[in-house]
Amino acid sequence: MSEKRIKVLTISDHPLSPSGVGTQTKYIIEALLKSDKFDIISLGGAIQHPDHKPQITEEWQERWKIFPVDGYGSQDIVRSIIRNERPDILYFMTDPRFYGWLWEIEAEIRSLIPMVYYHVWDNYPYPKYNQKFYESNDFIATISKVTSDIVQNVAPDVKELYVPHAVDSEFFKPLPTEQVSNFREVFDKEHGTKGKFLFFWNNRNARRKQSGSLLFWFKDFLDEVGHDKASLIMHTNPVDPYGQDLNAIIKELNINKGQVLFSTQKVGMDKLAMFYNLADCTVNISDAEGFGLATLESLSCGTPIIVNMTGGLQEQVTDGKSWFGIGLDPDSKAVIGSLDVPYIHEDRLNGKRVSSAFRDMYMADQEYRDALGRAGREHVINNYSFEVFEKTWVDLMQQIHEEEGSWETRKHSNYRLLEVA
């Protein structure tokens, strides 16, 4: 390639980690690299690193350099990378709580390169306290329709574009029946689940994910239909310090005899796709969820979902006309907050309605669930196309570089001229 590539500095969860933020950032990075119009430098954070040595991938070599950092980095690290590597664009992702330190030096950064923020936000009311953060960026991409509406109303002068998460529907797809049946046979022998209805839950065991509540409400469902009729597979760490002791809960509830199964090992995407195919239904009842990648992956595999109608989950389970599972409207919207987030809604569910949704999905015939799954996959392909996602980010980054410039061609001013009467 004769034309000089655009260099992008990314800050996020480590892009090779399994988190939603890490995964989506990796998808964006790979799209930019494949276009042959970009090179990437990444600050990979939000995990514990065995060391902080710079990393490269076998496929991309020096075109993608990853610097492991604690947290999401520091002002001095960002200053050093910008001065030494001279990137043309700074991209960063997750919710604003983690980037106050970065926006403190936005005047320094934006005098040289544009700042592009991929924004994660869960809920209303409009967070007017975020306005100063939003206005400290050259461009904001938003992950959900809720987030898009929030940015447009809180900071209407900032350039914004709705760019929802995406999954590779050629990878997360319905697998051949024989392949799934063979996996199910082995799984049944190992776990005693032959003939059982299988629910799947793939989340971090964290407070907002409602993992403990899920177990209590799943027991209520089992008490009604029979403890030998269904199992809940939870792909998570049952003793995460940010969540609850799930082992203690299942012991207390006496559902530790195969009713709940923990998948605790990290698995590749091929095994994860098999779990979605194995399951009869995937569940996410978080009280706050920016998007919820697992349920989108499930729908892409043709498996229907049960979700709380919060954040990005609500746009997955329905397109406004058709449904691709069961969406539960919150029974209450508690206003919670902290020093960083003065107010935000938590969308809380009634446990009886959750256990009832389990029962409704369990009682539905296979033909109906299959129809939900097929429609759900079509919904993913039509509205969360991986190809559109990749093209959107390539076009967007090129457009930002052309319009905003960098270094010698930078078109940003750190001051405003006001007329004084």
C-alpha positions, 0 to 999 in steps of 0.5 A: 500500500502506497498511501500512508495508513491512519494510525489509531490509538485504542483504550478499552478492556484488553481487546483479546479479553472475553468481555463485551467491551474487549470483544467489540473493540477487537472486532473494530480493530480487526475491521480497520486492519483488514481494510489496509487503511489503518494501523493500531496501537492499543492500551489493553486494560481492565484485567490483571496482567502477568507482565506489562511487556508490549504484545503483538499478534501473529497475524498482524505483527507490528501493525497492531501493538498492544500495551498492557496497562493497569485500569485503563492507563494514566495521563502520563502513559497516554501522553507518552504514547501520543508523543512517541507513536503519533497516532491520528485518532484516539478511540476509547470505549466503556462508560464515563466513570472510567475516563474522567482522568482522560477528559481532564487532559482533553485540551492537550489531546484534542489540540493534536488528534480527535477523540472518538468515544464509543459510549456505553450507558444503561438507562434514563433519566437523561444524565445531564451530569455527563454533558461535560464528558460528552462535549469533550469529544469530537465524535460519539458512537453509541451502542444502543438506541437508548444511549443514542437518544441520551447523547442527542438530548444531553449534548445535541451539538456533539456529532453522534452515530448509533453503531450497535454491537454486532456478532459474526452470524457466520460463526454464531449460527445454528449448527448441524443437528447431528453435531448438536445431538452428539454434543448433547449426548456427551453432555447428558452423560456427564451431567445427568441432563438427559431429557431436561430443558436447558436454560443458559446464562452467560454473564459475569457474576456481578451485582447488576446481573442479578445472578443470585435473584436468578437462582431463587426465581429458577428454584420457584420455577422448578418447584412448580414444574419439577426439579427433574425437568430443567437445568440452568447452565451458568457460564460464569465464576460462581465466587466472583468478588464483584458478585455473590457466592453462587455455590452457597446459594444453590446449597441453601436452596437445595438445587445443587443436584444438577438443577444448576450447572456451572461452566467456569472455564474460559472457552473459545467462540466455537464452544460458546456457539455450541452452548447456545445451540445446546440451550433451549433458551438464553436468559439475561435479567440484569437490572441495567444493561448497556447492550448484552452481547450474550443474548445477541449471540444466542439469537444469532444461533437461533435460540430464543431469549428471556430478558429484562426490557432494559438498555440494549436488551429491549431492542434485541428481543423485539423489533417493535412488531415481532418478538424473538423471546420473552421481554419482561417490562420492569415492575419498578424503576428504582433511582439509585446513584453514587458520587460519580453517577448521581442518579440512574434507573435500576429496572427491577423485575418481580420474581414471580413474573420471571419464574412465570417466563421460565414456565412459559418458555418451557411449556411452549412447543418446540415448533414455536421456539424454533420459529422464535429462534429463526425470526431472532436470527433474521433480526440479528442479520438484518439489524446487527450485521457484522459486515455493516458494523465493520464497514461503518467503523472503517468509513467512520474513522476515515471520515473523522480523519478527513474532517478533523485532521491530526497533528499538522492538519488538525482542525480543532480549536481549544477556545470559543469566541463569544460576543459580549453585549 
